[in-house]
Amino acid sequence: MQSPQPHFLADEIDPELLRRVGRHLHAGKWMAALAQDLGVTDEVVFGWLTGEMPVRGAGLRERLGDLVLSRRADADRMLAELRPSEIPAAA
């Protein structure tokens, strides 16, 4: 039997999603780098991950989304340079 998923308020972010985003963006020392990106202390990020405090804040979801989109745009540019023949021409 599968355990029930934790309940989060509409504006809260699942700590596991935060962990995945941080690792995707920064790999190794991602907690400190993500804290810097978000303008919070390492202790705040640690508190979010351990459940000491809910992962929420004004604009947090949007800021994380912007960071992911930025990384995706960077990856798209690098891919275009590495494999230009695989990128469709703009219409």
C-alpha positions as CSV (number, residue, x, y, z in Angstrom):
1,M,0.0,0.0,0.0
2,Q,1.3,3.4,-1.0
3,S,1.6,6.0,1.8
4,P,-0.5,9.1,1.4
5,Q,1.1,12.2,-0.1
6,P,1.7,15.0,2.3
7,H,-0.8,17.8,2.2
8,F,0.5,21.3,1.3
9,L,-1.3,24.6,1.2
10,A,-1.9,26.0,-2.3
11,D,1.1,28.4,-2.0
12,E,3.5,25.9,-0.4
13,I,6.1,24.0,-2.4
14,D,6.9,20.4,-1.6
15,P,10.4,20.2,0.0
16,E,11.3,17.4,-2.4
17,L,10.5,19.6,-5.4
18,L,12.7,22.3,-3.9
19,R,15.5,19.8,-3.5
20,R,15.1,18.6,-7.1
21,V,15.2,22.2,-8.4
22,G,18.2,23.1,-6.3
23,R,20.2,20.0,-7.5
24,H,19.2,20.7,-11.1
25,L,20.3,24.3,-11.0
26,H,23.5,23.9,-9.0
27,A,24.5,20.3,-8.6
28,G,27.2,20.0,-5.8
29,K,26.8,22.7,-3.2
30,W,23.3,23.6,-4.3
31,M,21.8,24.6,-0.9
32,A,24.1,27.6,-0.5
33,A,23.8,28.6,-4.1
34,L,20.0,28.3,-4.1
35,A,19.8,30.4,-0.9
36,Q,21.8,33.1,-2.6
37,D,19.6,32.9,-5.7
38,L,16.5,33.4,-3.5
39,G,18.0,36.0,-1.2
40,V,17.6,33.9,2.0
41,T,20.1,32.3,4.3
42,D,21.4,28.7,4.1
43,E,19.5,28.1,7.4
44,V,16.2,29.1,5.8
45,V,16.7,26.6,2.9
46,F,17.8,23.9,5.4
47,G,14.6,24.7,7.5
48,W,12.5,24.3,4.4
49,L,14.1,20.9,3.5
50,T,13.8,19.5,7.0
51,G,10.2,20.6,7.4
52,E,11.0,23.1,10.2
53,M,9.2,25.7,8.2
54,P,6.9,25.6,5.2
55,V,8.4,26.2,1.8
56,R,6.5,29.3,0.9
57,G,7.0,33.0,0.4
58,A,6.0,35.9,-1.7
59,G,7.0,35.1,-5.3
60,L,9.0,32.0,-4.3
61,R,7.2,29.7,-6.8
62,E,7.6,32.3,-9.6
63,R,11.3,32.9,-8.7
64,L,12.1,29.2,-8.8
65,G,10.3,28.8,-12.1
66,D,12.3,31.8,-13.5
67,L,15.5,30.1,-12.4
68,V,14.5,26.8,-14.1
69,L,13.5,28.6,-17.3
70,S,16.8,30.5,-17.4
71,R,18.7,27.3,-17.1
72,R,16.7,25.7,-19.8
73,A,17.3,28.7,-22.1
74,D,21.1,28.4,-21.4
75,A,20.9,24.7,-22.2
76,D,19.0,25.4,-25.5
77,R,21.7,28.0,-26.5
78,M,24.5,25.5,-25.8
79,L,22.7,22.7,-27.7
80,A,22.3,25.0,-30.7
81,E,26.0,25.6,-30.7
82,L,26.9,22.0,-30.3
83,R,24.4,20.5,-32.7
84,P,23.2,23.3,-35.0
85,S,21.9,20.9,-37.6
86,E,19.4,19.4,-35.1
87,I,17.8,22.8,-34.3
88,P,14.8,23.6,-36.5
89,A,15.1,26.9,-38.4
90,A,12.9,29.7,-37.0
91,A,9.7,30.2,-39.1
